[in-house]
Amino acid sequence: MTDKAKEGPDHGKLLRQFEESFDETQEARREAERDRDYYDNKQLTQEELATLAQRKQPPVISNRIKPKVDALLGFEKRQRTDPKAYPRTPKHEQEADSVTDAIRFVCDQNRFSMIRSEAAENMFIEGIGAATVTAAKSSDGQMDVRLTAVPWDRFYYDPHSRRRDFSDAGYKGVVLWMDEADALSQFSGKEDVLRGCYVDSETEGETYDDRPRFAWSDKKRKRVRVLQHRWREKGVWMTAIVCKGGFLRDPQESPYLDEDGNPECDLIAVSAYVDRDNNRYGAVRTMISPQDEINKRRSKALHLLNSKKIIAEQGAVLDVEQARREAARPDGYLEVAPTMRFEFVDEPGLVQGQFMLLQEAKAEIDASGVNPALEGDLKAPSGRAVEALTQAGLAEQAIAFDALRDWSWRVYRAVWHRVRQYWTEERWIRVTDDERNLKWVAINKPVLDELGQPTGQVDNQLSELDIDLILEDGPDSVTIQSEQFEQLVELKKADPQSISSRAVIEASSLRNKDKILEEMEQGGIPPQVQQQMQEMQQALEQCQQQLQEAEQKAGQEQEKAQSILSKAQADIQVAEANLARERAEMQLAQLQWEMEQAAKGREFELRQYEAETARMAALKPEPANEQPNQAQ
């Protein structure tokens, strides 16, 4: 194809698609950039900072968005998924395990966990996450599957797309900025095309610009903007690399095939939410308004606390401005006219109102976006309660996490398509089993006869397989599993015959329990597995022995306590009897003393009576001895 043909309508069509995406998504990208700034603690504009400085009002930022997004990202790390391949026919059951190993090998080799986290961060903040699944020749000549993260500000798409997975998009692409020397090295013979990028073509917005920003080129640094463009043409995915000056790689059908052999797009993207105008946004968007209110309420309340309102009569001070400055100082000094009014006015109601509204704004932002259960701000009596609260918090973000899970499945599916398409030669891959031990898996291995000659058959020929991919979720349910396992162990202790060892192993969290169960079914258990089972049995017997010793010790302690209690009760009874006897003796002694006192009283009274009687008798006069008259 000639250069003139390359600059024909097809080239202009692709540029118009990019410019359409650029223009139609400009407002959405501007808001996405603001959402990123809020996460990065850039929540006040230059105009707002200038206004606050003019008011002498301190700028206050209380970033409540970043912890919530970080909580979502932390939960995403706990919710990582692993792909597992299942055969669609019974004869491919063993090969399906090799597919699982191959997909996991590619993901580990490309550090897909980091790519997923980057896509999740972009999705929660800006609203879009993306990655490419391609194939490239390695240094040893073999074709390797490559996973590459695509930053949100380098991804453009059909603005008419409404679905979160972009399955209805007519085109998608990635913006690249390259030094001219690197571009010439990669696209040899395209000097005229690259020089065409320096034509003045300034555009609005900064999302897709270089850092620092430019349009299609940077003449000083000699950097050019390159588009990796994908689009549908009559239902077939096409691809090309294009710049302002023309094609750097001619249009062609996508070299990557799906399971039916049709070209598919290697750029896989996802959105958290899509509004009625097809604008993409993330979880941060709903927290912007309450975050603004929190910042402004705090700043206003602090300003009211630091400000002083003065009511004064005219002429109360000589210099009003100087009086204002002195009043604002902590150690200010003011001289006022003696008989004139000059007083400071406090407004506690305004400050209290600002703080009340501030608390309401905090409650609103806590209620939106992320449930406190996901942030770890909860108190629960058990692991089941923790899991229930966490699941309740996750329900508020179910749409976003469901979209992320579907995106992961599509990436795994694309990895399988690349493996099936490009891994046609014999190769060995290194994988890690459940015991974290290394093992080697042969892919497309020729089958040899007894003499070592090829038989024409191939073992683990992935290109002939037809499988289903299932994502095995890894929810944070360790607490519930631990509780259930402990309960099962207690039941095993109580009734060892009713509960089998297999049930205990299945409920355990052993990494190699599947292998143990498989060996148990086959009847042959490896020595290391037997050792583990013996250790488990010994631990179980030790627990039973400790339980018996504890019960025996508890019985002895109970008997000892009962003996002490009985002795104490007997001592109490003896003490009560002694006390009663002592009380009786005291009462008897009291009675005897009273009787003695009464007897002594009566004796004293008798003696007193006798003495009185004697005294009275002594005082009584004797009668005169008269002579009778005799007759003369």
C-alpha positions as CSV (number, residue, x, y, z in Angstrom):
1,M,0.0,0.0,0.0
2,T,1.4,3.4,-1.0
3,D,1.8,6.4,1.4
4,K,-1.0,8.2,-0.5
5,A,-3.3,5.3,0.0
6,K,-2.4,5.1,3.7
7,E,-3.4,8.7,4.1
8,G,-6.7,8.1,2.4
9,P,-10.2,8.0,3.8
10,D,-9.4,5.0,6.1
11,H,-6.7,7.0,7.9
12,G,-9.0,10.0,8.3
13,K,-11.8,7.7,9.5
14,L,-9.7,6.4,12.3
15,L,-8.5,9.8,13.3
16,R,-12.1,11.0,13.4
17,Q,-13.0,8.1,15.6
18,F,-10.3,9.1,18.1
19,E,-11.3,12.8,17.9
20,E,-15.0,11.8,18.4
21,S,-14.1,9.9,21.5
22,F,-11.9,12.8,22.7
23,D,-14.7,15.4,22.2
24,E,-17.7,13.4,23.4
25,T,-16.0,12.1,26.6
26,Q,-14.3,15.4,27.5
27,E,-16.7,16.3,30.4
28,A,-16.5,12.7,31.8
29,R,-12.7,12.8,31.7
30,R,-12.6,16.2,33.4
31,E,-14.7,14.8,36.2
32,A,-12.6,11.6,36.4
33,E,-9.5,13.8,36.7
34,R,-11.2,15.7,39.5
35,D,-12.0,12.4,41.2
36,R,-8.3,11.4,41.0
37,D,-7.3,14.7,42.5
38,Y,-9.7,14.3,45.4
39,Y,-8.2,10.9,46.1
40,D,-4.7,12.5,46.0
41,N,-5.7,15.2,48.5
42,K,-6.0,17.9,45.9
43,Q,-9.5,19.0,46.8
44,L,-9.2,22.8,46.6
45,T,-8.9,24.8,43.3
46,Q,-6.5,27.7,42.9
47,E,-9.5,30.1,43.0
48,E,-10.7,28.6,46.2
49,L,-7.3,28.8,47.8
50,A,-7.0,32.5,46.7
51,T,-10.4,33.3,48.1
52,L,-9.6,31.7,51.5
53,A,-6.3,33.6,51.6
54,Q,-8.2,36.8,50.9
55,R,-10.6,36.1,53.7
56,K,-7.7,35.1,56.0
57,Q,-9.5,31.8,56.3
58,P,-7.2,28.7,56.7
59,P,-7.6,26.0,54.0
60,V,-8.6,22.7,55.6
61,I,-8.8,19.3,53.9
62,S,-10.0,16.3,55.7
63,N,-9.6,13.5,53.1
64,R,-12.3,10.9,53.8
65,I,-12.3,9.5,50.2
66,K,-8.8,8.0,50.2
67,P,-9.4,5.6,53.2
68,K,-12.6,4.4,51.6
69,V,-11.0,3.7,48.2
70,D,-8.1,2.0,50.0
71,A,-10.5,-0.1,51.9
72,L,-12.1,-1.2,48.6
73,L,-8.7,-2.0,47.2
74,G,-7.8,-4.0,50.3
75,F,-11.0,-6.0,50.0
76,E,-10.2,-6.6,46.3
77,K,-6.9,-8.1,47.3
78,R,-8.7,-10.5,49.6
79,Q,-11.2,-11.4,46.9
80,R,-8.6,-12.5,44.3
81,T,-9.8,-15.2,42.0
82,D,-8.0,-18.2,40.4
83,P,-9.1,-19.7,37.1
84,K,-9.8,-23.4,36.8
85,A,-10.5,-25.2,33.6
86,Y,-13.1,-27.9,33.3
87,P,-13.4,-30.2,30.3
88,R,-16.5,-30.4,28.1
89,T,-15.8,-34.0,27.3
90,P,-14.7,-36.8,29.7
91,K,-11.7,-37.7,27.6
92,H,-10.1,-34.3,28.2
93,E,-10.3,-34.3,32.0
94,Q,-6.6,-34.7,32.5
95,E,-5.7,-32.1,29.9
96,A,-8.0,-29.6,31.6
97,D,-5.6,-29.6,34.6
98,S,-2.8,-28.7,32.2
99,V,-4.9,-25.8,30.9
100,T,-5.4,-24.6,34.4
101,D,-1.6,-24.8,35.0
102,A,-0.9,-23.0,31.8
103,I,-3.3,-20.1,32.5
104,R,-2.0,-19.7,36.0
105,F,1.6,-19.9,34.8
106,V,0.9,-17.0,32.3
107,C,-0.8,-15.0,35.1
108,D,2.1,-15.5,37.5
109,Q,4.7,-14.7,34.9
110,N,3.0,-11.4,34.0
111,R,2.1,-10.6,37.6
112,F,-1.6,-10.4,36.8
113,S,-2.4,-9.7,40.5
114,M,-0.7,-6.3,40.2
115,I,-2.4,-5.6,36.8
116,R,-5.8,-6.5,38.4
117,S,-5.1,-4.2,41.3
118,E,-4.2,-1.3,39.0
119,A,-7.3,-1.9,36.9
120,A,-9.4,-2.0,40.1
121,E,-7.9,1.3,41.4
122,N,-8.7,3.0,38.1
123,M,-12.2,1.5,38.1
124,F,-13.0,2.6,41.6
125,I,-11.6,6.2,41.2
126,E,-11.9,7.2,37.5
127,G,-14.4,4.5,36.5
128,I,-12.5,2.6,33.9
129,G,-9.9,-0.2,34.1
130,A,-8.3,-1.9,31.1
131,A,-5.5,-4.3,30.0
132,T,-4.3,-6.0,26.8
133,V,-3.7,-9.7,26.3
134,T,-1.2,-10.2,23.4
135,A,1.5,-12.5,22.3
136,A,5.1,-11.8,21.5
137,K,8.2,-13.8,20.6
138,S,10.7,-14.2,23.5
139,S,14.4,-14.4,23.4
140,D,14.4,-18.2,23.1
141,G,12.2,-18.0,20.0
142,Q,9.0,-19.2,21.7
143,M,5.8,-17.2,21.7
144,D,4.9,-15.8,25.1
145,V,1.5,-14.5,26.3
146,R,1.8,-10.9,27.5
147,L,-0.5,-9.1,29.9
148,T,-0.2,-5.3,30.0
149,A,-2.0,-2.8,32.1
150,V,-3.6,0.2,30.3
151,P,-3.9,3.4,32.4
152,W,-7.3,4.9,32.2
153,D,-5.9,8.2,30.8
154,R,-4.4,6.2,27.9
155,F,-7.6,4.4,27.0
156,Y,-10.2,5.8,24.6
157,Y,-13.4,4.2,23.4
158,D,-16.6,4.6,21.4
159,P,-18.7,7.2,23.3
160,H,-21.9,5.5,22.0
161,S,-21.0,2.3,24.0
162,R,-23.4,1.8,26.9
163,R,-22.4,-1.5,28.4
164,R,-19.9,-1.7,31.3
165,D,-17.8,-4.3,29.5
166,F,-17.6,-2.3,26.3
167,S,-18.9,-5.3,24.3
168,D,-21.1,-2.9,22.2
169,A,-18.2,-0.5,21.4
170,G,-17.4,0.1,17.7
171,Y,-13.8,0.9,18.4
172,K,-11.3,1.1,21.3
173,G,-7.7,2.1,21.5
174,V,-4.6,3.1,23.5
175,V,-2.7,6.4,23.3
176,L,1.1,6.1,23.4
177,W,3.7,8.9,23.5
178,M,7.1,7.9,22.1
179,D,10.4,9.7,21.4
180,E,10.9,10.1,17.7
181,A,14.0,8.1,17.8
182,D,12.2,5.1,19.4
183,A,9.3,5.5,16.9
184,L,11.7,5.5,14.0
185,S,13.5,2.4,15.4
186,Q,10.2,0.5,15.8
187,F,8.6,1.7,12.6
188,S,11.5,1.9,10.1
189,G,10.7,3.6,6.8
190,K,8.0,5.8,8.3
191,E,10.0,9.0,8.6
192,D,7.5,11.0,6.5
193,V,4.6,9.7,8.5
194,L,6.2,10.7,11.8
195,R,7.1,14.1,10.5
196,G,3.5,14.6,9.7
197,C,2.7,14.6,13.4
198,Y,4.4,18.0,13.8
199,V,1.6,19.7,11.9
200,D,-0.2,22.1,14.2
201,S,-3.2,20.2,15.6
202,E,-3.8,21.5,19.0
203,T,-6.7,19.9,20.9
204,E,-8.6,20.7,24.1
205,G,-8.2,18.8,27.3
206,E,-5.2,17.2,28.9
207,T,-6.2,13.5,29.5
208,Y,-4.5,12.0,26.5
209,D,-1.7,14.5,26.4
210,D,1.9,13.9,27.2
211,R,3.3,14.9,30.6
212,P,3.7,17.8,30.3
213,R,0.8,18.2,27.9
214,F,0.9,18.5,24.1
215,A,-1.4,17.7,21.2
216,W,0.0,15.3,18.6
217,S,3.7,16.1,19.0
218,D,6.4,17.9,21.0
219,K,8.8,19.6,18.6
220,K,11.4,20.4,21.3
221,R,11.6,17.0,22.8
222,K,10.6,15.4,19.5
223,R,7.9,13.2,20.9
224,V,4.9,12.0,18.9
225,R,1.5,10.7,19.9
226,V,0.7,7.2,18.5
227,L,-2.6,5.4,18.5
228,Q,-3.0,1.7,18.8
229,H,-6.5,1.5,17.3
230,R,-9.0,-1.4,17.2
231,W,-12.3,-1.1,15.4
232,R,-15.1,-3.3,14.0
233,E,-15.5,-3.6,10.3
234,K,-18.4,-5.7,9.1
235,G,-18.4,-7.5,12.4
236,V,-14.7,-8.3,12.3
237,W,-12.2,-6.7,14.7
238,M,-9.4,-4.8,12.9
239,T,-6.3,-3.2,14.2
240,A,-3.8,-0.6,13.1
241,I,-1.1,1.7,14.6
242,V,-1.7,5.3,13.4
243,C,-0.5,8.8,14.1
244,K,-1.4,12.2,12.7
245,G,0.9,11.7,9.7
246,G,-0.5,8.3,8.6
247,F,-0.3,4.6,9.3
248,L,2.7,3.2,11.2
249,R,1.2,-0.3,10.8
250,D,-1.3,-1.0,8.1
251,P,-4.8,-1.9,8.9
252,Q,-5.3,-5.7,9.2
253,E,-7.6,-8.2,10.9
254,S,-6.8,-8.8,14.5
255,P,-4.2,-11.5,14.7
256,Y,-5.7,-12.9,17.9
257,L,-8.4,-15.5,17.5
258,D,-11.2,-16.6,19.8
259,E,-12.3,-20.2,20.5
260,D,-14.2,-20.2,17.2
261,G,-11.3,-19.0,15.1
262,N,-12.7,-15.5,14.7
263,P,-10.5,-12.3,15.2
264,E,-11.1,-10.8,18.6
265,C,-10.0,-7.6,20.3
266,D,-7.0,-7.9,22.6
267,L,-8.0,-4.8,24.6
268,I,-10.2,-5.7,27.5
269,A,-11.8,-3.0,29.5
270,V,-14.5,-2.5,32.2
271,S,-16.4,0.3,33.9
272,A,-17.8,0.5,37.4
273,Y,-20.9,2.5,36.5
274,V,-22.4,4.1,33.4
275,D,-24.9,6.9,33.6
276,R,-27.8,7.6,31.2
277,D,-25.4,9.8,29.0
278,N,-22.9,6.9,28.7
279,N,-20.5,8.7,31.0
280,R,-18.2,6.3,33.0
281,Y,-17.6,6.9,36.7
282,G,-16.3,5.2,39.8
283,A,-17.2,4.9,43.5
284,V,-15.5,8.3,44.2
285,R,-18.1,10.3,42.3
286,T,-20.9,9.9,44.9
287,M,-18.5,11.1,47.7
288,I,-17.4,14.3,46.1
289,S,-20.3,16.5,47.3
290,P,-20.2,15.4,51.0
291,Q,-16.3,15.7,50.9
292,D,-16.7,19.3,49.7
293,E,-19.1,20.0,52.5
294,I,-16.7,18.5,55.1
295,N,-13.8,20.7,54.0
296,K,-15.9,23.9,53.9
297,R,-17.6,23.2,57.2
298,R,-14.4,22.6,59.0
299,S,-12.7,25.6,57.4
300,K,-15.7,27.8,58.3
301,A,-15.9,26.5,61.9
302,L,-12.2,27.1,62.4
303,H,-12.5,30.6,60.9
304,L,-15.4,31.4,63.3
305,L,-13.3,30.2,66.3
306,N,-10.4,32.3,65.3
307,S,-12.4,35.4,64.4
308,K,-13.7,38.0,66.8
309,K,-16.6,40.3,66.2
310,I,-16.5,43.7,67.9
311,I,-19.3,46.1,68.6
312,A,-18.1,49.6,69.4
313,E,-19.3,53.2,69.4
314,Q,-17.8,55.6,66.9
315,G,-14.7,57.1,68.3
316,A,-14.1,54.3,70.9
317,V,-10.7,53.7,69.3
318,L,-8.4,56.0,67.5
319,D,-7.5,53.6,64.7
320,V,-10.1,51.1,63.6
321,E,-7.8,48.9,61.5
322,Q,-5.1,48.8,64.2
323,A,-7.8,47.8,66.6
324,R,-8.9,45.0,64.3
325,R,-5.3,43.7,64.0
326,E,-4.7,43.9,67.8
327,A,-8.0,42.1,68.5
328,A,-7.0,39.2,66.2
329,R,-3.7,38.7,67.9
330,P,-3.5,36.4,71.0
331,D,-1.6,39.0,72.9
332,G,-3.3,42.1,71.4
333,Y,-3.5,45.4,73.3
334,L,-6.3,47.9,72.9
335,E,-6.9,51.3,74.3
336,V,-10.5,52.5,74.2
337,A,-12.3,55.7,75.2
338,P,-13.4,55.4,78.8
339,T,-17.1,56.1,78.5
340,M,-17.7,54.6,75.1
341,R,-19.0,51.1,74.2
342,F,-16.4,48.6,73.1
343,E,-17.1,44.8,73.5
344,F,-16.3,41.5,71.9
345,V,-19.3,39.5,70.7
346,D,-19.1,35.7,70.8
347,E,-21.4,33.6,68.5
348,P,-21.3,30.1,69.9
349,G,-24.5,29.3,68.1
350,L,-22.9,29.7,64.7
351,V,-19.9,27.6,65.6
352,Q,-22.1,24.9,67.1
353,G,-24.3,24.9,64.0
354,Q,-21.3,24.4,61.7
355,F,-20.0,21.5,63.8
356,M,-23.5,19.9,63.8
357,L,-23.6,20.1,60.0
358,L,-20.0,18.9,59.8
359,Q,-21.0,15.7,61.7
360,E,-24.0,15.2,59.4
361,A,-21.7,15.5,56.4
362,K,-19.3,12.9,57.8
363,A,-22.2,10.6,58.5
364,E,-23.4,11.0,54.9
365,I,-20.1,10.2,53.4
366,D,-19.7,7.2,55.7
367,A,-23.1,6.0,54.6
368,S,-22.3,6.3,50.9
369,G,-19.7,4.4,49.0
370,V,-18.1,2.1,51.5
371,N,-19.8,0.4,54.4
372,P,-17.8,0.7,57.7
373,A,-17.6,-3.1,57.8
374,L,-15.2,-3.1,54.8
375,E,-13.0,-0.5,56.6
376,G,-12.6,-2.8,59.6
377,D,-14.6,-0.4,61.8
378,L,-16.8,-3.0,63.4
379,K,-17.2,-5.0,66.6
380,A,-18.6,-8.5,66.4
381,P,-18.8,-11.4,68.9
382,S,-17.8,-14.1,66.4
383,G,-16.3,-14.8,63.0
384,R,-19.8,-15.5,61.6
385,A,-20.9,-12.1,62.7
386,V,-17.8,-10.5,61.1
387,E,-18.5,-12.3,57.8
388,A,-22.2,-11.2,57.9
389,L,-21.3,-7.6,58.4
390,T,-18.6,-7.7,55.8
391,Q,-21.0,-9.2,53.3
392,A,-23.5,-6.5,54.1
393,G,-20.9,-3.9,53.4
394,L,-19.9,-5.6,50.2
395,A,-23.5,-5.6,49.0
396,E,-23.3,-1.8,48.5
397,Q,-20.4,-2.3,46.1
398,A,-21.8,-5.5,44.4
399,I,-22.1,-3.9,41.0
400,A,-18.5,-2.7,40.9
401,F,-17.0,-6.0,42.2
402,D,-19.2,-8.0,39.9
403,A,-17.9,-6.0,36.9
404,L,-14.3,-6.6,38.1
405,R,-14.9,-10.3,38.5
406,D,-16.3,-10.5,34.9
407,W,-13.3,-8.5,33.6
408,S,-11.0,-11.0,35.3
409,W,-12.8,-13.9,33.7
410,R,-12.6,-12.3,30.2
411,V,-8.8,-11.8,30.8
412,Y,-8.4,-15.4,31.7
413,R,-10.4,-16.4,28.7
414,A,-8.2,-14.3,26.4
415,V,-5.1,-15.9,28.0
416,W,-6.5,-19.3,27.2
417,H,-7.2,-18.2,23.6
418,R,-3.6,-17.0,23.2
419,V,-2.2,-20.2,24.7
420,R,-4.3,-22.3,22.5
421,Q,-3.3,-20.3,19.4
422,Y,0.4,-19.7,20.0
423,W,1.6,-22.6,22.2
424,T,1.9,-25.1,19.4
425,E,5.4,-26.5,20.1
426,E,6.6,-28.6,22.9
427,R,7.3,-26.6,26.1
428,W,7.6,-27.2,29.8
429,I,6.1,-24.8,32.3
430,R,7.0,-24.5,36.0
431,V,4.0,-24.2,38.3
432,T,3.5,-24.3,42.1
433,D,1.2,-26.9,43.5
434,D,-1.0,-26.5,46.6
435,E,2.0,-27.5,48.9
436,R,4.0,-24.6,47.4
437,N,6.3,-27.1,45.8
438,L,7.6,-26.7,42.2
439,K,6.5,-29.1,39.5
440,W,6.9,-29.2,35.8
441,V,4.1,-29.7,33.3
442,A,4.7,-30.8,29.7
443,I,2.6,-29.0,27.0
444,N,2.3,-30.5,23.5
445,K,4.7,-33.3,24.4
446,P,5.3,-35.9,21.7
447,V,4.5,-39.4,22.7
448,L,7.4,-41.8,22.2
449,D,7.2,-45.6,21.8
450,E,9.4,-48.1,23.7
451,L,12.3,-47.4,21.4
452,G,12.1,-43.7,21.9
453,Q,10.7,-43.0,18.5
454,P,7.8,-40.5,18.0
455,T,4.4,-42.2,17.6
456,G,2.7,-39.2,15.9
457,Q,0.6,-38.5,19.0
458,V,0.9,-35.5,21.2
459,D,0.2,-35.4,24.9
460,N,-1.5,-32.3,26.3
461,Q,-2.1,-30.8,22.9
462,L,-3.9,-27.6,24.0
463,S,-5.0,-26.5,20.6
464,E,-7.4,-29.5,20.4
465,L,-9.0,-28.9,23.7
466,D,-12.4,-27.4,24.4
467,I,-12.8,-26.3,28.0
468,D,-14.9,-24.2,30.3
469,L,-13.3,-21.6,32.5
470,I,-14.6,-21.2,36.1
471,L,-13.4,-18.6,38.6
472,E,-12.8,-20.0,42.0
473,D,-13.5,-17.1,44.4
474,G,-11.5,-16.8,47.5
475,P,-13.8,-15.0,50.0
476,D,-12.5,-13.8,53.3
477,S,-14.2,-16.6,55.3
478,V,-11.3,-17.9,57.3
479,T,-13.0,-17.1,60.6
480,I,-16.1,-19.1,59.8
481,Q,-14.1,-22.1,58.5
482,S,-12.0,-22.0,61.7
483,E,-15.1,-22.0,63.9
484,Q,-16.6,-24.9,61.9
485,F,-13.4,-26.9,62.0
486,E,-13.1,-26.4,65.8
487,Q,-16.7,-27.6,66.2
488,L,-16.1,-30.6,64.1
489,V,-12.9,-31.5,66.1
490,E,-14.9,-31.2,69.3
491,L,-17.6,-33.6,67.9
492,K,-14.8,-35.9,66.8
493,K,-13.4,-35.9,70.4
494,A,-16.8,-36.7,71.8
495,D,-17.7,-39.5,69.3
496,P,-14.6,-40.7,67.3
497,Q,-16.5,-43.5,65.6
498,S,-19.3,-41.5,64.1
499,I,-17.1,-38.8,62.5
500,S,-14.5,-40.1,60.0
501,S,-11.0,-38.8,59.6
502,R,-11.9,-37.9,56.0
503,A,-14.5,-35.4,57.3
504,V,-12.0,-33.8,59.5
505,I,-9.5,-33.5,56.7
506,E,-12.0,-32.1,54.3
507,A,-12.9,-29.4,56.9
508,S,-9.3,-28.5,57.6
509,S,-7.3,-25.8,55.9
510,L,-4.4,-28.0,54.9
511,R,-2.9,-27.0,51.6
512,N,-2.6,-30.5,50.3
513,K,-5.8,-32.0,51.7
514,D,-7.0,-32.8,48.1
515,K,-3.9,-34.9,47.6
516,I,-4.4,-36.6,51.0
517,L,-8.0,-37.5,50.2
518,E,-7.0,-38.8,46.8
519,E,-4.4,-41.0,48.3
520,M,-6.9,-42.2,50.9
521,E,-9.3,-43.2,48.1
522,Q,-6.5,-45.1,46.3
523,G,-5.5,-46.9,49.4
524,G,-1.9,-45.8,49.2
525,I,-0.8,-42.9,51.3
526,P,2.7,-41.4,50.8
527,P,5.0,-41.4,53.9
528,Q,4.9,-37.6,54.2
529,V,1.1,-37.7,54.2
530,Q,1.1,-40.6,56.7
531,Q,3.3,-38.5,58.9
532,Q,1.0,-35.6,58.6
533,M,-2.0,-37.8,59.5
534,Q,-0.1,-39.3,62.4
535,E,0.8,-35.8,63.6
536,M,-2.9,-34.9,63.4
537,Q,-3.9,-38.1,65.2
538,Q,-1.3,-37.4,67.9
539,A,-2.5,-33.9,68.2
540,L,-6.0,-35.2,68.5
541,E,-5.0,-37.8,71.1
542,Q,-3.1,-35.1,72.9
543,C,-6.1,-32.9,73.0
544,Q,-8.2,-35.7,74.2
545,Q,-5.7,-36.5,77.0
546,Q,-5.5,-32.9,77.9
547,L,-9.2,-32.8,78.0
548,Q,-9.4,-35.9,80.3
549,E,-6.6,-34.5,82.5
550,A,-8.5,-31.2,82.7
551,E,-11.7,-33.0,83.5
552,Q,-10.0,-35.1,86.2
553,K,-8.3,-32.1,87.6
554,A,-11.5,-30.3,87.6
555,G,-13.2,-33.2,89.5
556,Q,-10.4,-33.2,92.1
557,E,-10.7,-29.5,92.5
558,Q,-14.4,-29.9,92.9
559,E,-14.0,-32.5,95.5
560,K,-11.5,-30.4,97.3
561,A,-13.7,-27.4,97.2
562,Q,-16.6,-29.6,98.5
563,S,-14.5,-30.8,101.4
564,I,-13.5,-27.3,102.2
565,L,-17.1,-26.2,102.0
566,S,-18.2,-29.0,104.3
567,K,-15.5,-28.2,106.8
568,A,-16.4,-24.6,106.6
569,Q,-20.0,-25.4,107.2
570,A,-19.1,-27.6,110.2
571,D,-16.9,-24.9,111.6
572,I,-19.7,-22.5,111.2
573,Q,-22.1,-24.8,113.1
574,V,-19.6,-25.2,115.9
575,A,-19.0,-21.5,116.0
576,E,-22.7,-20.9,116.1
577,A,-23.1,-23.5,119.0
578,N,-20.2,-21.9,120.9
579,L,-21.8,-18.6,120.4
580,A,-25.1,-19.8,121.6
581,R,-23.5,-21.4,124.7
582,E,-21.6,-18.2,125.4
583,R,-24.7,-16.2,125.0
584,A,-26.6,-18.6,127.5
585,E,-23.7,-18.4,130.0
586,M,-23.7,-14.6,129.7
587,Q,-27.5,-14.5,130.2
588,L,-27.2,-16.9,133.2
589,A,-24.4,-14.8,134.7
590,Q,-26.4,-11.7,134.2
591,L,-29.4,-13.4,135.9
592,Q,-27.2,-14.5,138.8
593,W,-25.8,-11.1,139.1
594,E,-29.2,-9.5,139.1
595,M,-30.4,-12.1,141.8
596,E,-27.4,-11.3,143.9
597,Q,-28.0,-7.6,143.6
598,A,-31.6,-8.2,144.5
599,A,-30.7,-10.3,147.5
600,K,-28.1,-7.7,148.6
601,G,-30.8,-5.0,148.2
602,R,-33.3,-6.9,150.3
603,E,-30.6,-7.6,153.0
604,F,-29.7,-3.9,153.0
605,E,-33.3,-2.9,153.3
606,L,-33.8,-5.5,156.2
607,R,-30.8,-4.1,158.0
608,Q,-32.0,-0.6,157.5
609,Y,-35.4,-1.5,158.8
610,E,-33.9,-3.2,161.8
611,A,-31.7,-0.2,162.5
612,E,-34.6,2.2,162.1
613,T,-36.6,0.0,164.4
614,A,-33.9,0.1,167.0
615,R,-33.5,3.8,166.7
616,M,-37.2,4.4,167.0
617,A,-37.2,2.1,170.0
618,A,-34.3,4.0,171.6
619,L,-36.1,7.3,171.1
620,K,-39.4,6.2,172.7
621,P,-39.8,7.6,176.3
622,E,-40.3,5.3,179.2
623,P,-43.7,5.6,181.2
624,A,-43.7,7.3,184.7
625,N,-43.8,5.0,187.8
626,E,-47.1,6.6,189.5
627,Q,-48.2,5.7,193.1
628,P,-51.9,4.9,193.6
629,N,-53.8,7.4,196.0
630,Q,-54.5,5.8,199.4
631,A,-57.7,6.7,201.5
632,Q,-57.2,8.7,204.6
